[in-house]
């Protein structure tokens, strides 16, 4: 599927709306879609939109990374969310300079959860399920998920979910501070737009200065670790445990991990 059909960009008055749309995949993110997201963020950052809303078409915001399409890129150590004319959607290198509000529903898995955590305000529909379960697949969050969860939810709260690989619901997401509001299904996007419009009505220089200072305070000590995310992922992809997981999947059995 053509990447420019999986990410849609819409201007609505003072807002830029970015929509994920990969029918039949729960909006799973393949390499072209990730590149298209980066291009959409770059476009939003360089037009006159005052705020940005990210959302997903269909029953799920996104299941996260599309493993079949991403595996060759990951194993070749050529994965990148950066590039000319793109802004990193995870905000670990380059970052969108405008306020980002995200509306989520259904499944918000792994890479998609990292997209959500990179947003400034998060609105979820009732019944949404969240996950950051890379550890169960022999890898680690490469888009800043572990750092941002620990920073926002507290160390023990973050490790409870990151190290077990289990998913959680909206009540827990609110308790952890990862989601700001939960609304009835179908109202998440209108509510996100309402909040973004309220943000956009404020003086833009004041909004962006406040956002920049807040992000710098939160992420000031994180950038050195951000630089280690992809090398750590590559190291784990080269382990015997990761190879064992792939073999076990093919053979239809439980993996036996050895810590090598």
Secondary structure as UniProt FT lines:
FT   HELIX           3..5
FT   STRAND          7..12
FT   TURN            13..14
FT   STRAND          15..20
FT   TURN            23..27
FT   HELIX           31..46
FT   STRAND          51..56
FT   HELIX           67..75
FT   TURN            76..77
FT   TURN            84..85
FT   TURN            89..90
FT   STRAND          99..104
FT   STRAND          107..109
FT   HELIX           111..117
FT   STRAND          121..125
FT   TURN            126..127
FT   STRAND          129..131
FT   HELIX           134..137
FT   HELIX           145..153
FT   HELIX           155..162
FT   TURN            163..164
FT   HELIX           170..176
FT   STRAND          181..183
FT   TURN            185..186
FT   HELIX           188..200
FT   HELIX           204..219
FT   TURN            220..222
FT   HELIX           223..226
FT   TURN            227..228
FT   HELIX           229..237
FT   HELIX           240..251
//
